[in-house]
Amino acid sequence: MFNALVVNNADSVISAAVEQLDESRLTAGNVTVAVEYSTINYKDGLVVTGGGGLVKHYPHVPGIDFAGTVLESAHAACKAGDRVVLTGWRVGETHWGGMAQKARVNGDWLVPLPEGLGTQDAMAIGTAGFTAMLAVMALEDHGLTPAAGEVLITGAAGGVGSVATAILATRGYQVTASTGRAETHDYLRSLGASSVIDRGPFADPATRPLEGERWAACIDSVGGNALARVLAQTRYGGAVAAVGLAGGAKLDTTVIPFLLRGVCLLGIDSVMCPITRRREAWARLQADLPLQQLRAMTSVASLAEVPRLASEILAGRIRGRVVVDVNV
């Protein structure tokens, strides 16, 4: 038997509570992992509260991320005792996830934990930090360097934004953090932001296809009007890495920034990212993300606290990262 957070749907009423389950109920897979930590992402908030239509079959165990130790394996690349991390692959959506003391998954989805990185720190990173690193890598592959100028982070006080700010600041970039929460300004500066600006102006619809050139690059987790405004303000040859849609999925813009300024819009997908790119990103996270910065942005919660925290992350009230200790 093991503890798990179980989401149930009774006549379209969604509820979530900690239950004891028998191992025989685990979903299909060739590797069984003793989970030590999971984490809360925006998508977890949707799954736990029944939003977004992500879960098709109940009861369901959420948790799109987990880290722990392999218990049993029928996969050639995994053996008992290996320390592993999982993000994405629709685990926690179509497949039971990591908010439990045990998980069973396809071994192809697992990444060996980088040397020097513990399971709690791995989940402080989680999908949010992994996505942030994929965005940084995409921008640098496009040619971004610290000498290029200001890099804007929208939704900077959230999980992706916090990790992106810390990574870029550590690498010597001039980071401008955009947030709607005045109480997070000191927090963002502590992560290395050179300046902090209010998100208000980005909320208004774009009225011109081009605005004054300011940003060498941007990591945008907001979408909607914010993304349209950022594209119009990006400097010649710059790029915007789109990682989220907290402000809306619709993008009302023109092709003018792409045609007249050579701006590139880079889509970042962390769910089905190939395993070679995953390994590269996790190695970069271990090297480029200072653990003291990571731990400063992280709090720890129990499984029983997840339903409350799910509502808070959907409302934009979570700062930084929340790790879930599945064993308390």
Summary of the structure (lengths in Angstrom):
residues: 328
radius of gyration: 19.7
end to end distance: 15.2
largest distance: 61.3
contacts: 1188
relative contact order: 0.17
helix: 35%
strand: 29%
